């Protein structure tokens, strides 16, 4: 039987005893799909969440990938070989990402002070309807955070529907610009400063235990406050 494409990510810490949450997480598998690799079952999940849940089953529902899949890393959480959660991460060093998302996220302000390779955007977030549990989402954000650290990312940006505000706030994201008013949808523009230990601790983020370089987060957090306020 052919092996699934992508890189298996082994994360998590060994503990003497496993509680219910950790037992559920133990049944989940993490996979990183590198730029240009086949998305496989991720496409099925995107189609279900973005289209089928909204009652859209026409031919347009088949368009679940775009050109940015070729330059982004896609993180996938799997259970029994089936993708149950996914998120795509790419930095702004790529021209295509700047064109697609630069204006939305005010990337010019970042470019004046930071290398664009240190600013990443998370897109294509999707979780299977019957898998929207803390264990699954924790696993996905854990993997995404670790991969951002590996890439040397200092800021992770995301635009989300207002109903997801509390989810991202729980993990340490904060609104840094007013909502973007787009045709048919309002999007909250939020940022996570990687390794900002005081903030992650204050909001009881599950990511606080993953902090590696808190000293490097101090100037990043201070710059965010000076530049965007809040």
N, CA, C and O of each residue as an XYZ file, in Angstrom:
920
protein
N       0.853     -1.185      0.000
C       0.000      0.000      0.000
C       0.889      1.234      0.000
O       1.796      1.327      0.827
N       0.652      2.208     -0.924
C       1.488      3.397     -0.956
C       1.335      4.230      0.295
O       0.248      4.314      0.868
N       2.425      4.847      0.719
C       2.397      5.692      1.901
C       1.824      7.056      1.549
O       2.016      7.521      0.426
N       1.118      7.723      2.483
C       0.580      9.054      2.205
C       1.704     10.048      2.012
O       2.750      9.944      2.652
N       1.486     11.033      1.111
C       2.485     12.055      0.891
C       2.521     13.001      2.069
O       1.554     13.127      2.820
N       3.675     13.676      2.219
C       3.788     14.644      3.303
C       4.748     14.160      4.357
O       5.244     13.035      4.295
N       5.007     15.006      5.318
C       5.932     14.708      6.400
C       5.158     14.524      7.687
O       4.356     15.377      8.065
N       5.396     13.422      8.354
C       4.747     13.186      9.634
C       5.430     14.042     10.693
O       6.656     14.045     10.797
N       4.649     14.758     11.469
C       5.176     15.623     12.522
C       4.897     14.955     13.860
O       3.742     14.703     14.202
N       5.917     14.678     14.592
C       5.721     14.094     15.918
C       5.868     15.199     16.941
O       6.945     15.778     17.084
N       4.791     15.496     17.657
C       4.811     16.564     18.639
C       4.182     16.069     19.925
O       3.648     14.962     19.992
N       4.256     16.897     20.928
C       3.632     16.540     22.208
C       4.681     16.070     23.200
O       5.781     15.679     22.810
N       4.350     16.107     24.449
C       5.281     15.733     25.504
C       4.811     14.462     26.192
O       3.611     14.245     26.356
N       5.753     13.626     26.594
C       5.419     12.408     27.315
C       5.078     12.762     28.759
O       5.769     13.556     29.397
N       4.017     12.168     29.256
C       3.617     12.409     30.638
C       3.302     11.072     31.287
O       2.951     10.119     30.591
N       3.418     10.984     32.581
C       3.191      9.709     33.255
C       1.760      9.190     33.107
O       1.542      7.986     32.968
N       0.800     10.092     33.136
C      -0.596      9.668     33.064
C      -1.303     10.470     31.990
O      -0.996     11.645     31.789
N      -2.239      9.853     31.303
C      -2.967     10.515     30.239
C      -4.396     10.785     30.673
O      -5.112      9.871     31.081
N      -4.814     12.064     30.583
C      -6.205     12.353     30.879
C      -7.029     12.159     29.602
O      -6.496     11.751     28.570
N      -8.320     12.452     29.677
C      -9.206     12.182     28.541
C      -8.797     12.971     27.296
O      -8.823     12.445     26.184
N      -8.417     14.244     27.495
C      -8.002     15.065     26.370
C      -6.761     14.494     25.709
O      -6.691     14.407     24.483
N      -5.785     14.106     26.513
C      -4.540     13.571     25.958
C      -4.770     12.225     25.280
O      -4.121     11.924     24.278
N      -5.672     11.421     25.801
C      -5.977     10.154     25.155
C      -6.563     10.380     23.773
O      -6.236      9.662     22.828
N      -7.437     11.387     23.654
C      -8.004     11.672     22.341
C      -6.927     12.199     21.404
O      -6.886     11.827     20.231
N      -6.057     13.061     21.914
C      -4.988     13.583     21.079
C      -4.045     12.478     20.609
O      -3.489     12.549     19.513
N      -3.872     11.469     21.439
C      -2.981     10.375     21.078
C      -3.479      9.607     19.855
O      -2.690      8.950     19.175
N      -4.774      9.684     19.570
C      -5.322      8.981     18.416
C      -5.229      9.813     17.143
O      -5.635      9.361     16.072
N      -4.692     11.034     17.259
C      -4.591     11.930     16.120
C      -3.178     11.927     15.561
O      -2.197     11.782     16.291
N      -3.104     12.089     14.267
C      -1.818     12.086     13.572
C      -1.647     13.424     12.859
O      -2.592     13.938     12.262
N      -0.453     13.982     12.921
C      -0.159     15.258     12.290
C       0.663     15.039     11.032
O       1.575     14.213     11.000
N       0.322     15.799      9.995
C       1.059     15.683      8.746
C       1.275     17.064      8.149
O       0.358     17.884      8.115
N       2.495     17.317      7.679
C       2.779     18.549      6.957
C       2.903     18.249      5.480
O       3.700     17.408      5.066
N       2.110     18.942      4.695
C       2.167     18.800      3.244
C       2.983     19.966      2.709
O       2.563     21.119      2.808
N       4.138     19.673      2.147
C       5.070     20.699      1.697
C       4.538     21.386      0.436
O       3.672     20.844     -0.251
N       5.060     22.582      0.135
C       4.612     23.296     -1.062
C       4.710     22.421     -2.316
O       5.742     21.802     -2.574
N       3.643     22.382     -3.073
C       3.630     21.628     -4.322
C       3.209     20.184     -4.198
O       2.909     19.550     -5.209
N       3.176     19.633     -2.981
C       2.749     18.253     -2.810
C       1.237     18.134     -2.969
O       0.497     19.094     -2.753
N       0.798     16.953     -3.346
C      -0.636     16.718     -3.507
C      -1.347     16.874     -2.165
O      -0.873     16.383     -1.141
N      -2.476     17.555     -2.182
C      -3.222     17.804     -0.947
C      -4.013     16.596     -0.482
O      -4.317     16.479      0.705
N      -4.347     15.708     -1.381
C      -5.060     14.495     -1.003
C      -6.385     14.789     -0.315
O      -7.199     15.559     -0.824
N      -6.598     14.170      0.846
C      -7.880     14.250      1.545
C      -8.172     15.645      2.095
O      -9.309     15.929      2.474
N      -7.169     16.513      2.145
C      -7.406     17.886      2.572
C      -8.444     18.555      1.669
O      -9.269     19.340      2.137
N      -8.399     18.241      0.384
C      -9.357     18.830     -0.550
C     -10.783     18.406     -0.217
O     -11.710     19.210     -0.306
N     -10.954     17.155      0.162
C     -12.288     16.683      0.537
C     -12.809     17.455      1.746
O     -13.974     17.851      1.772
N     -11.940     17.675      2.763
C     -12.371     18.406      3.949
C     -12.710     19.852      3.608
O     -13.734     20.367      4.058
N     -11.875     20.507      2.828
C     -12.163     21.883      2.433
C     -13.519     21.961      1.718
O     -14.317     22.858      1.990
N     -13.767     21.034      0.818
C     -15.027     21.044      0.069
C     -16.225     20.896      1.012
O     -17.236     21.580      0.852
N     -16.103     20.007      1.987
C     -17.209     19.793      2.923
C     -17.487     21.050      3.754
O     -18.640     21.444      3.931
N     -16.413     21.677      4.263
C     -16.589     22.822      5.166
C     -16.974     24.086      4.414
O     -17.876     24.807      4.838
N     -16.298     24.362      3.298
C     -16.524     25.620      2.602
C     -17.788     25.632      1.744
O     -18.371     26.691      1.510
N     -18.210     24.456      1.275
C     -19.323     24.420      0.336
C     -20.488     23.557      0.810
O     -21.617     24.039      0.898
N     -20.229     22.292      1.116
C     -21.321     21.393      1.429
C     -22.083     21.811      2.680
O     -23.306     21.685      2.731
N     -21.365     22.314      3.700
C     -22.048     22.765      4.914
C     -22.992     23.934      4.633
O     -23.931     24.181      5.389
N     -22.733     24.641      3.552
C     -23.563     25.792      3.186
C     -24.593     25.423      2.120
O     -25.246     26.293      1.545
N     -24.727     24.125      1.867
C     -25.725     23.671      0.912
C     -25.357     23.885     -0.539
O     -26.229     23.872     -1.408
N     -24.063     24.084     -0.817
C     -23.614     24.301     -2.197
C     -23.002     23.017     -2.736
O     -21.962     22.566     -2.256
N     -23.639     22.443     -3.718
C     -23.175     21.175     -4.273
C     -22.968     21.257     -5.784
O     -22.814     20.230     -6.444
N     -22.963     22.463     -6.331
C     -22.787     22.581     -7.781
C     -21.321     22.457     -8.153
O     -20.480     22.180     -7.298
N     -21.016     22.661     -9.416
C     -19.645     22.458     -9.893
C     -18.639     23.374     -9.220
O     -17.472     23.010     -9.076
N     -19.080     24.575     -8.800
C     -18.136     25.494     -8.158
C     -17.595     24.928     -6.847
O     -16.519     25.328     -6.401
N     -18.316     24.018     -6.234
C     -17.867     23.451     -4.967
C     -16.614     22.603     -5.128
O     -16.002     22.204     -4.137
N     -16.227     22.326     -6.375
C     -15.032     21.512     -6.605
C     -13.754     22.348     -6.538
O     -12.657     21.793     -6.478
N     -13.885     23.680     -6.547
C     -12.697     24.526     -6.526
C     -12.264     24.742     -5.079
O     -12.710     25.681     -4.421
N     -11.402     23.874     -4.598
C     -10.999     23.912     -3.197
C      -9.497     24.125     -3.023
O      -8.973     23.996     -1.916
N      -8.803     24.451     -4.117
C      -7.379     24.747     -4.026
C      -7.090     25.946     -4.921
O      -7.882     26.282     -5.802
N      -5.947     26.585     -4.685
C      -5.555     27.715     -5.515
C      -4.041     27.700     -5.684
O      -3.354     26.813     -5.176
N      -3.537     28.690     -6.400
C      -2.111     28.717     -6.698
C      -1.224     28.834     -5.477
O      -0.054     28.456     -5.527
N      -1.760     29.353     -4.375
C      -0.944     29.516     -3.176
C      -0.657     28.191     -2.473
O       0.214     28.133     -1.605
N      -1.371     27.136     -2.834
C      -1.018     25.826     -2.283
C       0.383     25.410     -2.721
O       1.018     24.571     -2.083
N       0.857     26.003     -3.812
C       2.179     25.658     -4.326
C       3.307     26.332     -3.558
O       4.472     25.976     -3.736
N       2.973     27.319     -2.689
C       4.035     27.994     -1.950
C       3.784     28.005     -0.441
O       4.532     28.630      0.312
N       2.736     27.315     -0.004
C       2.444     27.272      1.420
C       2.594     25.885      1.995
O       2.509     24.893      1.272
N       2.817     25.811      3.291
C       2.841     24.540      4.008
C       1.451     24.280      4.574
O       0.903     25.124      5.285
N       0.885     23.141      4.272
C      -0.439     22.794      4.769
C      -0.296     21.802      5.908
O       0.327     20.753      5.747
N      -0.868     22.126      7.052
C      -0.858     21.239      8.212
C      -2.188     20.492      8.246
O      -3.248     21.090      8.064
N      -2.127     19.202      8.477
C      -3.335     18.383      8.512
C      -3.328     17.498      9.741
O      -2.311     16.887     10.072
N      -4.458     17.429     10.413
C      -4.659     16.500     11.520
C      -5.499     15.356     10.983
O      -6.554     15.582     10.389
N      -5.041     14.134     11.187
C      -5.724     12.960     10.650
C      -6.172     12.034     11.779
O      -5.517     11.913     12.814
N      -7.297     11.396     11.542
C      -7.751     10.320     12.413
C      -8.116      9.141     11.524
O      -8.971      9.246     10.644
N      -7.455      8.020     11.769
C      -7.696      6.815     10.962
C      -7.526      7.100      9.479
O      -8.304      6.620      8.655
N      -6.500      7.887      9.136
C      -6.192      8.159      7.741
C      -7.076      9.189      7.079
O      -6.937      9.433      5.880
N      -7.977      9.799      7.816
C      -8.910     10.771      7.261
C      -8.599     12.148      7.855
O      -8.450     12.277      9.070
N      -8.502     13.170      7.012
C      -8.195     14.514      7.477
C      -9.392     15.098      8.214
O     -10.498     15.142      7.674
N      -9.172     15.546      9.446
C     -10.268     16.103     10.243
C     -10.064     17.588     10.549
O     -10.997     18.252     10.999
N      -8.871     18.115     10.314
C      -8.608     19.540     10.522
C      -7.408     19.941      9.682
O      -6.492     19.146      9.473
N      -7.418     21.180      9.202
C      -6.317     21.633      8.358
C      -6.179     23.141      8.413
O      -7.132     23.859      8.716
N      -4.973     23.608      8.113
C      -4.671     25.033      8.064
C      -3.432     25.192      7.189
O      -2.535     24.350      7.213
N      -3.388     26.273      6.419
C      -2.251     26.520      5.528
C      -1.456     27.713      6.031
O      -2.040     28.704      6.470
N      -0.137     27.632      5.975
C       0.727     28.692      6.488
C       1.752     29.066      5.434
O       2.448     28.202      4.901
N       1.845     30.353      5.135
C       2.910     30.824      4.256
C       3.340     32.223      4.654
O       2.539     33.006      5.165
N       4.618     32.539      4.417
C       5.114     33.856      4.802
C       4.969     34.831      3.632
O       4.631     34.448      2.512
N       5.235     36.100      3.931
C       5.028     37.150      2.941
C       6.258     37.415      2.084
O       6.283     38.390      1.333
N       7.278     36.569      2.180
C       8.446     36.740      1.315
C       8.119     36.396     -0.129
O       8.841     36.799     -1.041
N       7.043     35.660     -0.345
C       6.629     35.256     -1.687
C       5.754     36.335     -2.311
O       4.799     36.802     -1.689
N       6.075     36.730     -3.534
C       5.356     37.808     -4.199
C       3.865     37.506     -4.331
O       3.036     38.401     -4.171
N       3.521     36.252     -4.622
C       2.113     35.890     -4.802
C       1.311     36.111     -3.520
O       0.149     36.512     -3.574
N       1.929     35.850     -2.373
C       1.249     36.058     -1.093
C       1.082     37.548     -0.832
O       0.046     37.971     -0.320
N       2.085     38.348     -1.175
C       1.979     39.795     -1.014
C       0.829     40.354     -1.840
O       0.068     41.197     -1.366
N       0.707     39.882     -3.076
C      -0.355     40.367     -3.962
C      -1.723     39.966     -3.429
O      -2.657     40.768     -3.434
N      -1.841     38.724     -2.971
C      -3.139     38.199     -2.542
C      -3.587     38.769     -1.198
O      -4.764     39.075     -1.013
N      -2.651     38.910     -0.264
C      -3.044     39.249      1.109
C      -2.397     40.511      1.672
O      -2.729     40.923      2.784
N      -1.483     41.131      0.932
C      -0.741     42.268      1.472
C      -1.615     43.417      1.929
O      -1.442     43.920      3.039
N      -2.548     43.841      1.096
C      -3.410     44.965      1.447
C      -4.317     44.612      2.620
O      -4.500     45.426      3.525
N      -4.883     43.418      2.616
C      -5.798     42.996      3.672
C      -5.142     43.075      5.049
O      -5.780     43.475      6.023
N      -3.881     42.697      5.128
C      -3.211     42.613      6.426
C      -2.280     43.796      6.718
O      -1.550     43.772      7.710
N      -2.296     44.827      5.871
C      -1.446     45.991      6.122
C       0.022     45.629      6.137
O       0.769     46.077      7.007
N       0.442     44.815      5.170
C       1.800     44.268      5.210
C       2.872     45.335      5.014
O       4.022     45.123      5.399
N       2.519     46.484      4.419
C       3.515     47.534      4.225
C       4.094     48.013      5.550
O       5.282     48.324      5.639
N       3.254     48.072      6.575
C       3.745     48.500      7.885
C       4.766     47.509      8.429
O       5.783     47.913      8.993
N       4.502     46.217      8.265
C       5.458     45.211      8.718
C       6.763     45.306      7.926
O       7.851     45.177      8.488
N       6.644     45.532      6.619
C       7.823     45.540      5.750
C       8.803     46.643      6.107
O       9.991     46.528      5.806
N       8.334     47.708      6.742
C       9.225     48.799      7.118
C      10.128     48.454      8.296
O      11.145     49.111      8.517
N       9.755     47.423      9.053
C      10.507     47.111     10.270
C      10.983     45.663     10.358
O      11.887     45.359     11.136
N      10.386     44.766      9.571
C      10.682     43.340      9.710
C      10.883     42.680      8.351
O      10.244     43.064      7.371
N      11.770     41.686      8.289
C      11.866     40.918      7.039
C      10.545     40.192      6.799
O       9.967     39.632      7.731
N      10.066     40.196      5.564
C       8.757     39.607      5.289
C       8.739     38.097      5.491
O       7.668     37.497      5.580
N       9.898     37.486      5.563
C       9.944     36.059      5.867
C       9.565     35.780      7.316
O       9.279     34.639      7.678
N       9.563     36.836      8.156
C       9.213     36.663      9.576
C       7.740     36.936      9.845
O       7.290     36.868     10.989
N       6.986     37.248      8.785
C       5.549     37.512      8.908
C       4.807     36.459      8.087
O       5.018     36.344      6.880
N       3.948     35.702      8.739
C       3.226     34.625      8.055
C       1.729     34.846      8.154
O       1.246     35.530      9.057
N       1.004     34.260      7.221
C      -0.452     34.323      7.244
C      -0.995     32.897      7.241
O      -0.520     32.040      6.496
N      -1.979     32.662      8.072
C      -2.647     31.357      8.145
C      -3.966     31.457      7.383
O      -4.774     32.348      7.646
N      -4.178     30.556      6.458
C      -5.388     30.557      5.647
C      -5.926     29.134      5.533
O      -5.316     28.185      6.026
N      -7.070     29.001      4.879
C      -7.675     27.697      4.596
C      -7.890     26.854      5.856
O      -7.640     25.649      5.865
N      -8.356     27.513      6.914
C      -8.664     26.820      8.166
C      -9.972     26.054      7.998
O     -10.975     26.614      7.556
N      -9.956     24.782      8.351
C     -11.167     23.961      8.251
C     -11.094     22.817      9.250
O     -10.050     22.187      9.416
N     -12.222     22.555      9.917
C     -12.326     21.441     10.847
C     -13.623     20.694     10.545
O     -14.685     21.302     10.415
N     -13.527     19.395     10.438
C     -14.699     18.574     10.138
C     -15.783     18.784     11.191
O     -15.481     18.884     12.381
N     -17.041     18.850     10.761
C     -18.148     19.225     11.651
C     -18.213     18.364     12.905
O     -18.424     18.893     13.997
N     -18.040     17.069     12.778
C     -18.167     16.184     13.938
C     -16.850     15.987     14.673
O     -16.745     15.115     15.535
N     -15.826     16.805     14.332
C     -14.519     16.702     14.991
C     -14.109     18.032     15.633
O     -12.929     18.245     15.910
N     -15.058     18.911     15.866
C     -14.740     20.234     16.404
C     -14.621     20.188     17.920
O     -15.425     20.766     18.652
N     -13.602     19.491     18.358
C     -13.332     19.341     19.782
C     -12.028     20.052     20.127
O     -11.232     20.366     19.243
N     -11.818     20.300     21.401
C     -10.593     20.955     21.850
C      -9.353     20.147     21.480
O      -8.329     20.712     21.095
N      -9.448     18.836     21.595
C      -8.287     17.995     21.299
C      -7.827     18.172     19.860
O      -6.630     18.290     19.596
N      -8.776     18.190     18.930
C      -8.438     18.294     17.509
C      -7.862     19.672     17.198
O      -6.821     19.776     16.549
N      -8.531     20.729     17.655
C      -8.071     22.082     17.349
C      -6.749     22.375     18.052
O      -5.873     23.015     17.470
N      -6.593     21.919     19.290
C      -5.307     22.075     19.985
C      -4.179     21.442     19.186
O      -3.099     22.018     19.057
N      -4.433     20.269     18.658
C      -3.406     19.544     17.901
C      -2.997     20.326     16.660
O      -1.816     20.399     16.321
N      -3.991     20.912     15.984
C      -3.705     21.673     14.775
C      -2.907     22.932     15.098
O      -1.930     23.235     14.413
N      -3.311     23.670     16.133
C      -2.611     24.899     16.471
C      -1.229     24.611     17.053
O      -0.295     25.386     16.849
N      -1.098     23.523     17.761
C       0.209     23.100     18.269
C       1.177     22.904     17.108
O       2.298     23.413     17.133
N       0.739     22.167     16.093
C       1.596     21.888     14.935
C       1.917     23.159     14.165
O       3.053     23.359     13.733
N       0.911     24.025     13.991
C       1.120     25.263     13.256
C       2.112     26.166     13.982
O       2.986     26.768     13.359
N       1.972     26.256     15.295
C       2.861     27.102     16.098
C       4.296     26.580     16.031
O       5.235     27.355     15.849
N       4.459     25.286     16.175
C       5.809     24.703     16.122
C       6.453     24.925     14.755
O       7.651     25.190     14.659
N       5.648     24.815     13.704
C       6.198     25.002     12.368
C       6.569     26.468     12.150
O       7.583     26.757     11.515
N       5.770     27.389     12.664
C       6.106     28.811     12.577
C       7.426     29.091     13.305
O       8.267     29.834     12.798
N       7.608     28.504     14.476
C       8.873     28.657     15.189
C      10.034     28.131     14.352
O      11.084     28.768     14.265
N       9.842     26.967     13.739
C      10.880     26.354     12.911
C      11.284     27.269     11.757
O      12.455     27.320     11.380
N      10.314     27.990     11.200
C      10.580     28.868     10.062
C      11.124     30.229     10.480
O      11.496     31.028      9.621
N      11.178     30.508     11.777
C      11.646     31.800     12.244
C      10.608     32.896     12.142
O      10.958     34.074     12.068
N       9.330     32.529     12.138
C       8.243     33.498     12.056
C       8.089     34.218     13.389
O       8.154     33.589     14.446
N       7.884     35.538     13.347
C       7.659     36.324     14.558
C       6.197     36.739     14.700
O       5.705     36.930     15.812
N       5.501     36.879     13.560
C       4.090     37.279     13.573
C       3.293     36.310     12.707
O       3.679     36.001     11.580
N       2.190     35.844     13.247
C       1.279     35.006     12.474
C      -0.054     35.746     12.378
O      -0.660     36.067     13.400
N      -0.509     36.015     11.160
C      -1.717     36.798     10.923
C      -2.839     35.893     10.433
O      -2.596     34.853      9.820
N      -4.061     36.304     10.711
C      -5.208     35.538     10.238
C      -6.401     36.482     10.100
O      -6.542     37.439     10.862
N      -7.260     36.198      9.115
C      -8.518     36.928      8.944
C      -9.640     35.919      9.133
O      -9.678     34.901      8.442
N     -10.545     36.185     10.051
C     -11.566     35.190     10.371
C     -12.942     35.815     10.482
O     -13.074     37.018     10.707
N     -13.971     34.986     10.323
C     -15.343     35.419     10.568
C     -15.490     35.785     12.049
O     -14.834     35.185     12.900
N     -16.335     36.753     12.359
C     -16.502     37.156     13.765
C     -16.858     36.010     14.702
O     -16.477     36.042     15.872
N     -17.579     34.996     14.220
C     -17.976     33.914     15.126
C     -16.791     33.061     15.568
O     -16.912     32.265     16.500
N     -15.651     33.223     14.907
C     -14.450     32.479     15.299
C     -13.516     33.310     16.187
O     -12.439     32.847     16.562
N     -13.927     34.528     16.517
C     -13.062     35.406     17.303
C     -12.594     34.748     18.597
O     -11.404     34.778     18.911
N     -13.519     34.155     19.349
C     -13.154     33.581     20.648
C     -12.202     32.398     20.503
O     -11.381     32.148     21.385
N     -12.310     31.673     19.394
C     -11.410     30.538     19.160
C      -9.975     31.036     19.028
O      -9.080     30.558     19.725
N      -9.760     31.993     18.137
C      -8.405     32.481     17.911
C      -7.888     33.294     19.105
O      -6.696     33.260     19.410
N      -8.770     34.010     19.765
C      -8.370     34.750     20.959
C      -7.858     33.792     22.031
O      -6.901     34.101     22.741
N      -8.490     32.645     22.144
C      -8.075     31.639     23.124
C      -6.640     31.198     22.906
O      -5.926     30.909     23.867
N      -6.205     31.144     21.644
C      -4.843     30.694     21.354
C      -3.828     31.833     21.379
O      -2.632     31.588     21.223
N      -4.277     33.068     21.571
C      -3.344     34.175     21.716
C      -3.388     35.217     20.625
O      -2.589     36.154     20.646
N      -4.299     35.089     19.666
C      -4.435     36.091     18.615
C      -5.170     37.317     19.164
O      -6.041     37.201     20.027
N      -4.801     38.494     18.646
C      -5.459     39.745     19.024
C      -5.782     40.543     17.770
O      -5.018     40.518     16.805
N      -6.893     41.243     17.774
C      -7.196     42.139     16.660
C      -6.187     43.280     16.663
O      -5.936     43.888     17.704
N      -5.614     43.568     15.512
C      -4.643     44.643     15.430
C      -5.048     45.723     14.425
O      -4.452     46.800     14.397
N      -6.044     45.441     13.610
C      -6.622     46.404     12.686
C      -8.141     46.319     12.795
O      -8.662     45.297     13.242
N      -8.862     47.359     12.401
C     -10.324     47.267     12.390
C     -10.778     46.160     11.442
O     -10.029     45.772     10.546
N     -11.981     45.653     11.627
C     -12.472     44.607     10.716
C     -12.439     45.071      9.265
O     -12.665     46.244      8.969
N     -12.157     44.144      8.377
C     -12.179     44.427      6.939
C     -13.596     44.189      6.437
O     -14.141     43.098      6.603
N     -14.191     45.197      5.830
C     -15.555     45.092      5.321
C     -15.468     44.725      3.846
O     -15.138     45.562      3.005
N     -15.766     43.477      3.543
C     -15.702     42.979      2.179
C     -17.107     42.652      1.689
O     -18.016     42.503      2.505
N     -17.307     42.536      0.385
C     -18.636     42.209     -0.138
C     -19.177     40.915      0.469
O     -18.621     39.840      0.249
N     -20.241     41.023      1.218
C     -20.895     39.841      1.765
C     -20.283     39.281      3.026
O     -20.803     38.311      3.576
N     -19.184     39.866      3.510
C     -18.550     39.304      4.706
C     -17.688     40.350      5.402
O     -17.047     41.170      4.745
N     -17.673     40.320      6.726
C     -16.751     41.116      7.533
C     -15.706     40.167      8.103
O     -16.046     39.090      8.592
N     -14.443     40.558      8.043
C     -13.368     39.710      8.533
C     -12.592     40.427      9.627
O     -12.247     41.601      9.493
N     -12.323     39.713     10.704
C     -11.497     40.236     11.779
C     -10.037     39.968     11.447
O      -9.662     38.850     11.093
N      -9.220     41.008     11.564
C      -7.790     40.866     11.273
C      -7.039     40.734     12.595
O      -6.991     41.669     13.394
N      -6.456     39.558     12.810
C      -5.859     39.229     14.094
C      -4.409     38.812     13.920
O      -4.016     38.317     12.864
N      -3.620     39.016     14.966
C      -2.197     38.684     14.927
C      -1.792     37.943     16.192
O      -2.290     38.222     17.283
N      -0.896     37.013     16.027
C      -0.276     36.289     17.136
C       1.214     36.564     17.093
O       1.867     36.279     16.089
N       1.762     37.116     18.169
C       3.206     37.312     18.277
C       3.795     36.018     18.833
O       3.491     35.615     19.955
N       4.626     35.387     18.045
C       5.211     34.108     18.446
C       6.107     34.284     19.673
O       6.950     35.180     19.718
N       5.911     33.422     20.657
C       6.696     33.384     21.896
C       6.478     34.596     22.803
O       7.335     34.923     23.625
N       5.338     35.257     22.653
C       4.982     36.363     23.549
C       4.444     35.761     24.848
O       3.234     35.681     25.060
N       5.368     35.341     25.707
C       5.005     34.581     26.909
C       4.003     35.305     27.806
O       3.027     34.684     28.225
N       4.198     36.605     28.127
C       3.235     37.257     29.025
C       1.804     37.226     28.490
O       0.863     36.978     29.244
N       1.640     37.476     27.194
C       0.281     37.478     26.638
C      -0.307     36.073     26.591
O      -1.470     35.874     26.942
N       0.485     35.101     26.162
C      -0.011     33.730     26.089
C      -0.416     33.218     27.469
O      -1.392     32.481     27.608
N       0.340     33.615     28.476
C      -0.012     33.219     29.843
C      -1.265     33.935     30.312
O      -2.107     33.339     30.983
N      -1.397     35.212     29.965
C      -2.545     36.003     30.422
C      -3.860     35.469     29.864
O      -4.889     35.510     30.539
N      -3.824     34.964     28.621
C      -5.066     34.451     28.032
C      -5.174     32.933     28.179
O      -6.067     32.315     27.600
N      -4.274     32.338     28.945
C      -4.291     30.902     29.222
C      -4.251     30.074     27.939
O      -4.906     29.038     27.822
N      -3.471     30.556     26.991
C      -3.348     29.850     25.720
C      -2.659     28.503     25.902
O      -1.676     28.419     26.637
N      -3.143     27.449     25.256
C      -2.446     26.158     25.298
C      -1.051     26.249     24.695
O      -0.218     25.370     24.917
N      -0.791     27.311     23.933
C       0.504     27.459     23.275
C       1.583     28.002     24.206
O       2.758     28.018     23.837
N       1.214     28.441     25.388
C       2.202     29.043     26.294
C       3.312     28.066     26.657
O       4.431     28.482     26.960
N       3.014     26.778     26.629
C       4.013     25.771     26.990
C       5.014     25.524     25.871
O       5.994     24.805     26.066
N       4.780     26.109     24.702
C       5.660     25.896     23.553
C       6.652     27.039     23.354
O       7.475     26.991     22.440
N       6.581     28.060     24.197
C       7.468     29.219     24.052
C       8.928     28.780     24.130
O       9.322     28.041     25.032
N       9.724     29.250     23.167
C      11.142     28.893     23.116
C      12.062     30.104     23.285
O      13.096     30.012     23.947
N      11.681     31.250     22.680
C      12.567     32.418     22.696
C      11.780     33.662     23.120
O      11.520     34.544     22.301
N      11.405     33.729     24.390
C      10.592     34.871     24.840
C      11.283     36.213     24.675
O      10.613     37.224     24.462
N      12.614     36.250     24.768
C      13.327     37.518     24.623
C      13.116     38.120     23.239
O      13.053     39.340     23.093
N      13.006     37.262     22.217
C      12.821     37.753     20.857
C      11.419     38.297     20.643
O      11.191     39.078     19.719
N      10.479     37.896     21.484
C       9.102     38.371     21.342
C       8.916     39.765     21.931
O       7.957     40.456     21.586
N       9.813     40.185     22.810
C       9.654     41.482     23.469
C       9.651     42.636     22.461
O       8.718     43.440     22.474
N      10.668     42.748     21.583
C      10.620     43.847     20.604
C       9.473     43.707     19.618
O       8.921     44.714     19.174
N       9.102     42.483     19.264
C       7.999     42.270     18.326
C       6.679     42.734     18.927
O       5.890     43.405     18.262
N       6.443     42.378     20.173
C       5.214     42.776     20.848
C       5.160     44.291     21.046
O       4.113     44.911     20.861
N       6.296     44.882     21.422
C       6.348     46.333     21.628
C       6.100     47.063     20.315
O       5.409     48.082     20.291
N       6.658     46.549     19.224
C       6.442     47.172     17.907
C       4.971     47.107     17.508
O       4.431     48.080     16.983
N       4.318     45.975     17.750
C       2.897     45.842     17.428
C       2.088     46.903     18.171
O       1.189     47.517     17.597
N       2.410     47.117     19.451
C       1.677     48.079     20.261
C       1.890     49.501     19.749
O       0.944     50.283     19.655
N       3.135     49.830     19.419
C       3.444     51.181     18.911
C       2.768     51.432     17.558
O       2.259     52.520     17.291
N       2.780     50.408     16.725
C       2.332     50.575     15.343
C       0.819     50.518     15.199
O       0.227     51.302     14.456
N       0.199     49.586     15.914
C      -1.238     49.365     15.732
C      -2.056     49.710     16.978
O      -3.282     49.799     16.911
N      -1.378     49.905     18.114
C      -2.102     50.201     19.348
C      -2.769     48.971     19.903
O      -2.652     47.885     19.335
N      -3.481     49.131     21.030
C      -4.215     48.007     21.621
C      -3.370     47.171     22.529
O      -3.856     46.192     23.096
